[in-house]
Amino acid sequence: MKTKLRFALRPLLAAALLVLGGAASAQVFRDNALQALLDAERHAELDRIALQRVTAQADDAQAVLALGLSALRGNDAPRREAAIQRAEACLQKAPQAAPCHYALGTVLGVHAMSQGMLKIAASVGTVKESLLQAMTLDPQWYPARSAVVEFYLMAPGFAGGSVAKAQEAARTAAKPEQQQALEARVALHEERFDAALKLLHELRPGADSALADDAAQWAAAAGFGLLKAGRADAARPVFERLLQQRPDQAIGAYGLARVATDANAPAEAVRLLQQSAKLKGAENLPLDYRLGIALQVQGQNDAARAAYDRFIKAGRGARSALDDAKKRLAALSANG
């Protein structure tokens, strides 16, 4: 059961890293102007300015980093490939640029996972070395260390993955609060959800919003882990806390909708899913799939069909959810 749950949780954890803003989406930049645009979620302007700067200077590490983070939004393979090429060009001119190592490692890692096992096998060494270089060159930069811990936990042993290595990277973090957060991430990987949540709830990230972002992501992942383990009552306060602390983010209401579904309260699930749809990060969640299920349970088949159809056409969900939505839509259509 434990092994099965771990493999089921991995795609959820990967999604969580992007849902709430990507790999430490806040406090990434040393450049205050770029950071301000990111904080304000003015992504189009950030991309435009970063592209102008990289075009003028290939080793503008902060601009390369901005375009790397941009490439992680959505599922755009050509955009990821362009970001990888820019990071490589930056490193040819500035091999000590930690942001360019970070951009190369993170974007190449996501790109390889989207391309299948052969691409993963061919790229994993570069991903590992790039992330380690970023952390070594700037050991106090939290996003790089967080990415290294994530790599060690998610990569198989033959590729250098190791819980022991992840724990060591966590223990040697620059600040106690970084160490605490990363130790929670290790506990989450080991499905020690209660231990992970205790560490995260006691965490005081201060002004480090990158750390706060990770803490929220990992708390959400722990909540979903509890749901998968059949512990909906334990998951409920996790999502209530997220909704209270981050009322503008979709994940809290979405998690509570999942709890309501497990509690056989489809009307409450529909209300929460509709609330979640209006909040930040909603586009990265399978809201229409879950909405279709909740509506179908209530016998609102026309509305359920419309929700499934939107989800399938968007094409952004997990393969298992897309396949199930197609089956449900076909069955509803067959029954009139």
Secondary structure, DSSP 8 states (H G I E B T S, - for coil): -HHHHHHHHHHHHHHHHHHTTSTT-SS--SSHHHHHHHHTT-HHHHHHHHHHHHHH-TT-HHHHHHHHHHHTSSS-HHHHHHHHHHHHHHHHH-TT-HHHHHHHHHHHHHHHHHH-HHHHHHHHHHHHHHHHHHHHHSTT-HHHHHHHHHHHHHS-GGGT--HHHHHHHHHT-SSHHHHHHHHHHHHHHTT-HHHHHHHHHT---TT-HHHHHHHHHHHHHHHHHHHHTT-HHHHHHHHHHHHHH-TTBHHHHHHHHHHHHHTT-HHHHHHHHHHHTTSBTGGGS-HHHHHHHHHHHTT-HHHHHHHHHHHHHH--S-HHHHHHHHHHHHHHHHT-
